[in-house]
């Protein structure tokens, strides 16, 4: 019979969660790269922005949860980044920006930090 400690189970769950977040950010980066190639008025841009806003909305809700085990300062910093990402994506939708490169770089940095 196998016996696992609570910490081992949480550790596995936490690692799986980071893997899922990394995959979601990879997908966002792929969508943003296609959108950048096709321009801010393209269907690819609309798809990328919608996905990115949903992803960061989810991440911000998770980071805001009092049960989230990340350090409070880190959570606050990630929430600020997420709000910037959503705001920048809104600027693209409103055709006030085409800053795909900035969004790609920020999301790539966050993704790389999950490794």
Order of alpha helices (4+ residues) and beta strands (2+ residues): alpha-alpha-alpha-alpha
